[in-house]
Amino acid sequence: MMTRQPIVVSHFQVEPLLAARRRGDKLVLTSLDLGLSQTEVHLEADRVVFPDGQWLPWATIDEIAANGTACFLVADNTASKIQAYSEEFGRFYSLMPTATAPTVLISGILMHRIKRVDPIEDTRWKIRAIAPITDRVLDTATGLGYTAIAAAKTADQVVTIELDPTVQDLARLNPWSRDLFENPKIERLYGDAFDVIQNFPENAFARIIHDPPTFTLAGHLYSTDFYRRLYRVLKRGGRLFHYIGDPQSPSGRRTTQGVIRRLQEAGFAQVSSYLPANGVIVRK
């Protein structure tokens, strides 16, 4: 028996409803899963009726349309922002829509590039940096799971680590993250990657994708000590991609220089910048 997927929308999905209302239409196609598919929705004088029988008043549709930074979960004929506060880490998370897949804001900081690329294209560039993706892959920071999902398309197994279970609560409501929980090739672990990585044997992974939060949120994941741990679990001949941020900005330039120096101190001899993905490629 298939589980009914939740209705999740943003201003991108309700704008066609408002346009159809202005035209006087009674039926309209829009997406109820943030753009992944199209569904027919009924328009009535005072409300919008969804295929599962749920409905929202037009006033709520107007509120969603006016909010460009939030995704909304429809449940029990109400719409609530997909957001959460982590008591353990003191961080506020929210799902933010784009024209394709949403990103997540951590205390107001974007976790994906959204200028000139969308989160999915951003992920593809990171994957291309160390292609071909084969064998066993380590993803050090799960987030919404886009990297793990993309890597699992060709890898034998993907092990992904998430620090804060609160982020996974948001991911479970994100239609674009479903494969993170449904793909048997993806193994999800919880904890600080700095510590969790110590549980893996030497030479455990052929590819590593290290896409940590910003330095201000997770400076220890940019340290020489952590890079030594990455070196230990990467196979000889294996490749690592390390996302850093815009290398053209003054802060990005300084961070990139420091990252390259510390990676070399950790034992990586071959380190090169990879501008399309705002990071560096490392080979062991």
N, C-alpha and C positions, 0 to 999 in steps of 0.2 A: 504494500500500500504506500503510495507516494505521499510525503508530507507536504502540506500546503505551504508554499513560500510566503513570507510576509510581504506586505505592500510597503515599498520604500520609494519615496519620491523627493524631488527637489523642485526649485523654481523652473528648471529645464523641462520637467515633465508636466507641470500644471499650466504652463503658458499655452499649450495647444488647447487645453480645456477652456480657458478664458477666451481665446480667439474663436473657438467654436460657439461659445455662448453668445458672443457678439454677432455672429452670423445667424444665430437662431437654430443651429443644428441640435439634434437630439442624441446623436451618436458620434463618437470621435475615437480615433486610435491614438493612444499614447502609451508610454512605458510605465509599468508599475514596479520595475526593478532597476531603476537608474540607467535605463537605456539599453539593457541587454535584450529585451524583447518588446513586442508591441501587443497591446490588448485593447479590446473595444470597451469603452466606458459610456454609460448612459448619463445624459444631462437632463436634469429636471429643473423646474422653476426655482426651487429653493436649495437644491443640493446636487451633488455628484454621486452616482451610485456605481459601485465597483462590482465586478463579476461574482465575488463571494458574498454579496449582499450587504457589505459594509457601505457606509456613505459618509460624506463630509459636507457640511454647509458651505455655501459659497464664501462666506466670511472667512472660513479657515483656508480655503483655496487662495483667497486674496493674501492672507498672511504668509502662506508658503511662497507665493509668487514674489512677495516683497523682500524675502530673505535670501540673499545671494550666497550666504556662507554656511547654510545648514541643510542637512538631509533630515527627512521626517519619516518616522515609522507610523503607519496607520494601523490602529488597533482599537476595537470597541468604539468605532465611529468617532475617534479623536485622532489628532496628529501630534506627535511629540518629537522634539529634536533628539537626534541620536547623539548623545553626549554622556559623559560620565566623569566622576571625580575619583581619583585613586587616593584613598586615605593613607595607604602604605607609603606612597612615593610623593604625595602632595602635588600631583599633577592633574590638570584638567584636560580631558580629551574630547574632541568633537569630530564628527565625520563631515567633511566639506565637499560639496559637489564640484565637478568640472563637467565639461561637455561630454566626457566619456566616464572613466572610472573615478570615484571620489578619492580624495586624499584624507589624511588625518592631521589635525592640528594638536600639537602637544604644548599646552600652556601658550597657545598663540603662535607656535613655530611650525611652519609647514614641513611635512615629512617627505614630500615629493616635489620635484620641479613641475611648475604649471605654466611657466612663461615659455612660449615657443614650442613646448612639448607638453603632452599630457602624462599622467602617472603611468599609463601602460607603455607609452613610447619611452619614457624615462627608464622603465624597467627593462625594456628590450635592449637599450643601449648598454646597460650594465651586463646583461647576458652576453651580448655580442663581444664585449671586451675580452672575455675569456673563453669564447667559443673555440672548439665544440664542447658543449656541456655533456660530459659522459661520466660513467662510473658513479662514485659517491660524492655528493656535494654537501657542503656546510654553508648554511645561511645564518649569519650571526645575529641578525635582528629581524624578527618576523614581521612586526607591524601588521599591516593588513594582508600580508602573505603573498603579495604580487610576485616577489622575487622567487619564493619557493614554488609557486604555481608554475611560473615560466620555466624554471630550471627542471621541474619534474616532467616536462614534456619529452625530454631526451635523456635525462639522467636515470640511473638504475635506482637510486634512492636519494632523497633530500632530507637532511636533518636541519631543522630550523629552531632557533632559540628566541624566546620572548621573555623579557624581564618582568613585565607587568601583566598579569591576567586580565586587568581591566581593559587593555587594548584588545584582547581577544573577544571580550564581550561585545565591543563595537564591531569587530570583524565578523562575528556570527550574524550580525544584522545587515552586513554589507553584501548585496548580491554578487558583487565581483570577487568576493573572497570565498565562495562556497567550496571550491576545490581544495582549499587549505584544510578543510575538515573532512572532505569526502574522498580525496585521492589517497589510495593505500600506499603510494610511494613516498608520501610525506610523513615524516615523524616529527611531532611537535614536542619540544621540551621547554620547561619553564625555569627561569633563574637568570642570574647575571652571567653573560657569556664569558666574562673573565674567569669565573669559577667553574662553570659547566664544562668548558673546553678541557679542563684537567681530567675529566672522566673518560676522554677518548684516548685510544692507543696512538702511538706514533704512526705517521704515514697513513692516517685513516681516510683522508679525502683527496680526490684528484682535483677538485675545484673548491675554492672558498669565495664567497661573496660577503664582503664586510661593508655593510651599509649602516653605520651606527648613527644614533642621534647626533646633534651638534656637539662640538667640544665642550660647550658650557653645560650640557646635560649629562655627558658621559665621557669626561676627559680621560678616564682610566682605559677606555677602549682605543685610545690613540697613543698609548704608552709603549715604551720599548719592552716592558715586561709582557704585555699582552701580545705584541708582535712576535715575541719569542715563542709564546704558546701557539700562535698560528703557524709559525715555522715548524714546530714539532709535529703537528698533526697533518701538515700538507705533504703529500707524496713528492718524492724527487721527480722533477719534470712537471709537477703540478703548477697550476696558475691561481693567483688570487687577484680579485678586483677590490680595491678599497675606494669607496665613495668619500669625497672630502668636501666638495662644495665648489662654488665658482672660483676657479684659479685666477681669473682676471681681476677679481676684487683685491684690495690691499690685504684684508684679513685672510682671504682664501689663498693668496700667494704665500703669506707667511705660514699658514697652516700646512700647505702642500710641501714647502721646503722642510718644515720640521718633520712631517710624516715620512718623507723620503729618507731623511737622515736617520730617523729611528728604525725604519724598516731595514736599512743597511746595517745598522748596529745589531739588529736582531738576527742577521745572517743572510738576508736576501741580497743577492748580488745583482740581480737584474730587475731594476725598477724603472718604469717609464710612465710619463704622464699620458693620460687618455682623455683628451679634451671633450669628445662628444658625450661622455658620461660624467664629466666633472670629477674625475678620480685618477687613480694610478693603477697600472697593471704590474704584477709582481710574478716572477717565475722562480721556483726553487730548483 
